[in-house]
Amino acid sequence: MKAIQVTVFTLLFGLMNWTTNAQIEDFLTVNKPMAVDFKDNEMYMILNSSGGPVSDGAVAKVDLTDVDLNIEILVDNLIYPRAIHIVDDYLYYAIPTSIRRINITDSNPVPELVVSGTNYVRAFSYIGDELYMAENDKISKIDLSLANPSKVTVIDGFTEQPLALDALNGELYIAYGHNVSKINVSESNPVLTDVLINLVGKIYGMDFYEGDLYIEQSHNYPSGQKNIMKYNVAQNDFNFEDVVTYDGGLTIIDVKFHENDLYIAFAGFANKISILEDADTLSIEEYTFQDKIQLTPNPATHLISLSNLNSDVNYSIFDVNGKVIKRGLVKSDQAIVIEELNSGIYFLKINDDTLKFIKR
């Protein structure tokens, strides 16, 4: 899969007509949520009241059918808990140097050690019988079918810490720094393949829903803008969904789907989890030039033509970085030469309208 590079969102914001069919709402006030997961109608949370290595963290849950959304603490006095993942009846959570679990069917769950010697695990994912972990500079795994699993390194050498994981069709997607890559876990020596590179912000949370990968983009994002990007794996294409705008320093730390609602955990001093109901109905529509003008062929190698163009017009071609690559005048009976462009995604802008095309 060819990596898609995105370094500046500003151009795309100006070139696209944004529509959202859902509203984000504050769902739960809770002390410093760091990660969430779901089992039936219950939401489980990792809480860390200070964000530092002191014993004030907890594992908690909320019954989503409870009108009052009462918070129940399952385990407390934890030192900087960070990641959470539910497999069958067990909830796995990470503290700085170990992985522990509780049986969520127990009325008074007692934590038990699963594996020690971990290094600040930030995220989990589960494929087959194996629980994958994002450690400080590597991806590791443990086999949960074993009574006493040992940690095994899957791939290492990351220059930036992996912060989010998710899996689809036997492939593990890994967010580290400003990039998303993937590996095939069935391979004995998996190779990291770029999927998305050079995003604007670091990626702290991502989740698959019906083949689309939703990626938060808020950390180090321009002040007042918190966004979630939606990437279609099957089409190898991406859209941007303008989910919410906040003023101040609220940073999204985790995103997770339950049914078709997207739950958003905010880090820092936000002390809340928000919800975007029917998030899969979000859409983005590009201008269609009055439904008359069409760009062909697309993808193109040498030339692009505009059908139904009624007059001569000035045009500009931008790359995904927002840089003007080419300008000119196109007549109604002429094509635009693009053979000198490098392969990639471009935007053809005419007046206030824009068409996206791919140069092969």
C-alpha positions in Angstrom: 0.0 0.0 0.0 1.4 3.4 -0.9 1.7 5.8 1.9 -0.4 9.0 1.8 1.5 12.1 3.0 -0.4 15.0 4.6 1.5 17.9 6.1 -0.9 20.9 6.1 -4.6 20.7 6.6 -5.3 24.4 5.9 -5.5 24.1 2.1 -7.9 21.1 2.4 -10.1 23.1 4.8 -10.5 25.8 2.2 -11.0 23.4 -0.7 -13.7 21.3 0.7 -17.4 21.8 1.6 -17.7 20.4 5.1 -21.0 18.7 6.3 -21.5 16.9 9.5 -24.7 15.0 10.3 -24.1 14.6 14.1 -23.3 16.7 17.1 -20.7 16.1 19.7 -22.0 16.3 23.3 -20.5 16.0 26.7 -21.3 12.6 28.0 -19.6 12.0 31.3 -17.7 14.1 33.8 -14.9 11.9 35.1 -11.4 12.4 36.5 -8.8 12.4 33.8 -9.8 9.6 31.5 -6.9 8.0 29.6 -8.5 5.1 27.7 -11.9 3.4 27.3 -13.3 0.1 26.1 -16.7 -1.5 26.1 -18.4 -4.8 27.0 -22.1 -5.1 26.2 -23.7 -2.0 27.7 -20.9 -1.1 30.0 -18.1 1.4 29.4 -14.8 0.7 31.2 -12.2 3.5 31.8 -8.7 4.0 32.9 -8.5 7.1 35.0 -5.3 9.0 36.0 -6.0 12.0 38.2 -2.5 13.5 38.0 -1.1 12.2 34.7 2.1 11.4 36.6 3.7 8.4 38.3 1.7 8.5 41.6 -0.8 6.1 43.0 -4.0 7.9 42.3 -5.2 6.1 39.1 -8.1 3.7 38.8 -10.1 1.3 36.6 -13.8 2.3 36.6 -17.0 1.5 34.7 -20.3 3.0 33.9 -23.5 1.3 32.9 -24.7 3.0 29.7 -28.3 2.1 30.5 -28.1 4.0 33.8 -29.8 7.3 33.5 -27.5 8.8 36.2 -24.3 7.3 34.7 -23.0 6.4 38.2 -19.2 5.7 38.1 -18.1 2.5 39.9 -14.4 2.2 40.8 -13.2 -1.4 40.2 -9.5 -1.0 41.1 -7.9 2.0 42.7 -4.5 3.2 44.0 -2.9 2.5 40.6 0.4 4.0 39.5 0.0 5.8 36.2 -2.4 3.3 34.5 -2.6 4.0 30.7 -4.0 1.2 28.4 -7.1 -0.9 28.6 -8.5 -3.8 26.6 -11.3 -6.3 27.2 -11.0 -9.9 26.0 -13.9 -12.1 26.8 -14.6 -11.6 30.6 -11.2 -10.1 31.4 -10.1 -6.5 31.4 -6.4 -6.0 30.8 -4.7 -2.8 31.9 -1.2 -1.5 31.9 0.8 0.2 34.6 4.5 1.3 34.0 6.2 -2.1 34.3 3.5 -4.8 34.1 0.2 -5.9 32.7 -2.6 -6.9 35.0 -6.2 -8.1 34.6 -9.5 -8.4 36.4 -12.5 -10.6 35.8 -15.3 -8.1 35.1 -18.0 -10.7 35.9 -16.8 -10.7 39.6 -18.7 -8.5 42.0 -15.4 -7.6 43.7 -12.7 -8.1 41.1 -9.2 -8.8 42.3 -6.2 -7.8 40.1 -3.9 -10.5 39.0 -0.5 -10.2 37.3 -0.3 -11.3 33.7 3.2 -10.3 32.7 5.9 -8.1 34.2 8.9 -6.3 32.6 6.9 -4.1 30.3 7.9 -0.5 29.5 5.1 2.0 29.8 2.6 0.3 27.5 0.3 3.0 25.9 -2.1 0.8 23.9 -3.4 -2.7 23.3 -4.8 -4.6 20.4 -6.0 -8.2 20.2 -5.6 -10.7 17.3 -6.3 -14.4 17.6 -5.1 -15.4 21.1 -2.4 -12.7 21.2 -2.5 -9.4 23.0 -0.3 -6.8 21.3 1.2 -3.9 23.3 2.7 -0.6 22.3 5.7 -0.2 24.5 8.3 2.7 24.7 10.1 1.8 21.4 8.6 -1.5 20.2 5.5 -3.6 19.7 5.4 -6.7 21.9 2.8 -9.5 22.4 1.7 -12.1 24.8 -0.2 -15.3 24.1 -3.3 -15.3 26.3 -4.0 -18.9 25.7 -1.0 -19.7 27.9 -1.2 -20.0 31.7 2.0 -18.0 32.2 2.6 -16.0 29.0 5.9 -14.4 28.3 6.4 -11.2 26.5 7.8 -11.5 22.9 9.0 -8.6 20.8 7.2 -8.3 17.5 9.0 -5.3 15.9 11.2 -2.7 17.5 13.4 0.2 16.5 10.7 2.9 16.7 12.3 6.4 17.0 9.0 7.7 18.4 6.9 5.9 20.9 3.9 4.0 19.5 0.8 5.5 21.1 -2.2 3.8 19.5 -3.0 0.3 18.0 -5.8 -1.3 16.2 -6.3 -4.4 14.0 -8.1 -5.3 10.8 -8.0 -8.5 8.7 -4.9 -9.8 10.5 -2.9 -6.6 10.1 -1.9 -4.5 13.1 -2.1 -0.7 12.5 0.4 1.3 14.6 0.4 5.0 15.3 3.7 6.5 16.3 4.6 10.2 16.1 2.9 11.7 13.1 2.6 8.4 11.2 0.4 5.3 10.9 2.0 2.1 9.6 1.0 -1.5 9.6 2.4 -5.0 9.9 1.1 -8.5 8.9 1.2 -10.4 12.2 1.2 -13.8 10.5 4.8 -13.1 9.2 7.7 -14.4 11.3 9.6 -11.2 10.7 7.0 -8.5 10.0 8.0 -5.5 8.0 6.6 -2.0 8.8 4.6 -0.6 5.9 3.7 3.1 5.8 0.0 3.9 5.5 -0.2 7.6 6.5 2.8 9.8 7.1 3.6 13.3 8.2 0.2 14.1 9.8 -0.1 17.5 11.5 -0.4 16.1 15.1 0.8 13.2 17.0 -1.8 10.3 17.1 -2.9 9.3 20.6 -6.1 7.5 19.7 -7.5 5.5 16.7 -10.2 2.9 16.2 -11.6 0.9 13.3 -15.3 1.0 12.5 -16.7 -0.9 9.5 -13.4 -0.7 7.6 -12.8 3.0 8.3 -9.9 4.0 10.6 -10.8 7.0 12.7 -7.7 8.9 13.9 -7.7 11.8 16.3 -5.7 14.8 15.3 -5.6 17.3 18.2 -2.2 17.1 19.9 -0.1 20.0 18.7 -2.8 20.9 16.3 -3.4 24.7 15.7 -5.0 26.3 18.7 -8.7 25.8 19.0 -9.0 23.0 16.4 -9.6 19.4 17.4 -10.2 17.0 14.5 -10.7 13.4 13.7 -9.5 12.0 10.4 -11.4 9.1 8.7 -9.3 6.8 6.5 -10.8 4.2 4.2 -8.5 1.2 4.1 -10.2 -0.6 1.2 -10.1 2.5 -1.1 -6.7 3.6 0.1 -8.1 7.1 0.4 -8.7 9.6 3.2 -11.3 12.2 4.2 -11.2 14.7 7.0 -14.2 14.9 9.4 -14.4 18.2 11.4 -15.7 16.7 14.6 -15.4 19.4 17.2 -13.7 22.7 17.9 -12.6 23.7 21.4 -10.8 26.7 22.7 -8.0 26.0 25.1 -5.8 23.1 25.8 -8.1 20.1 25.6 -6.4 17.2 23.8 -8.1 14.0 22.7 -6.3 11.1 24.2 -8.5 8.2 23.0 -11.4 7.5 20.6 -13.5 4.3 20.7 -16.6 3.1 18.9 -19.5 1.5 20.7 -22.1 0.4 18.2 -22.1 3.4 15.8 -21.4 6.1 18.5 -17.9 7.5 18.9 -16.7 8.1 22.4 -14.0 10.7 22.8 -11.8 10.9 26.0 -10.1 14.2 26.6 -6.8 14.4 28.4 -5.2 17.3 30.4 -7.7 19.0 32.7 -10.7 18.3 30.6 -12.2 15.7 33.1 -14.7 14.4 30.6 -15.7 11.9 27.9 -17.8 13.2 25.0 -20.0 11.3 22.5 -20.6 11.7 18.8 -23.8 9.8 18.1 -24.2 8.1 14.7 -20.6 9.0 13.9 -20.6 6.8 10.8 -23.0 9.1 9.1 -20.4 11.9 9.0 -19.6 12.9 5.5 -17.5 15.3 3.5 -18.6 16.6 0.1 -16.3 18.1 -2.4 -17.7 20.8 -4.8 -18.9 19.3 -8.0 -18.7 22.3 -10.3 -22.4 22.7 -10.6 -22.6 19.0 -11.4 -21.5 19.7 -15.0 -17.8 20.0 -15.2 -15.9 16.7 -14.9 -12.2 16.0 -14.8 -11.0 13.0 -16.8 -9.1 10.7 -16.8 -8.6 10.2 -13.1 -6.1 8.8 -12.3 -4.1 10.4 -15.1 -0.6 10.1 -16.5 0.0 12.8 -19.1 -3.1 15.0 -19.6 -6.3 15.9 -17.7 -9.4 17.4 -19.5 -12.4 19.3 -18.2 -15.6 18.4 -19.9 -18.6 20.9 -20.1 -16.3 23.8 -19.6 -18.1 26.8 -21.2 -15.4 29.4 -21.2 -11.6 29.9 -20.8 -10.6 29.9 -17.2 -7.5 30.3 -15.1 -6.4 27.3 -13.0 -4.0 26.4 -10.2 -2.7 23.0 -9.2 -1.8 22.4 -5.6 -0.1 19.5 -3.9 -1.2 18.1 -0.6 1.2 20.4 1.2 -0.7 23.5 -0.1 2.1 24.4 -2.5 1.1 25.8 -5.9 2.7 23.5 -8.5 1.4 24.9 -11.7 -0.8 27.8 -13.0 -2.2 28.6 -16.4 -5.2 29.3 -18.6 -7.2 26.4 -19.9 -9.5 26.7 -22.9 -12.7 24.8 -23.3 -11.2 22.6 -26.0 -7.8 22.1 -24.4 -6.2 19.6 -22.0 -3.8 20.4 -19.1 -0.4 18.7 -19.3 0.6 17.1 -16.0 3.3 14.7 -17.1 5.9 16.7 -15.3 4.2 16.2 -11.9 5.4 13.5 -9.5 3.0 10.7 -8.7 0.5 11.6 -6.0 -2.6 13.5 -5.0 -3.3 17.0 -6.4 -6.0 19.6 -6.4 -7.1 21.5 -9.4 -8.6 24.9 -8.4 -10.7 27.0 -10.7 -12.1 30.2 -9.3 -13.6 29.1 -5.9 -14.1 25.4 -6.9 -11.7 22.5 -6.6 -11.4 19.0 -8.0 -9.1 16.3 -6.7 -7.1 14.1 -9.0 -4.3 11.5 -8.9 -1.2 11.7 -11.0 0.1 8.2 -11.7 
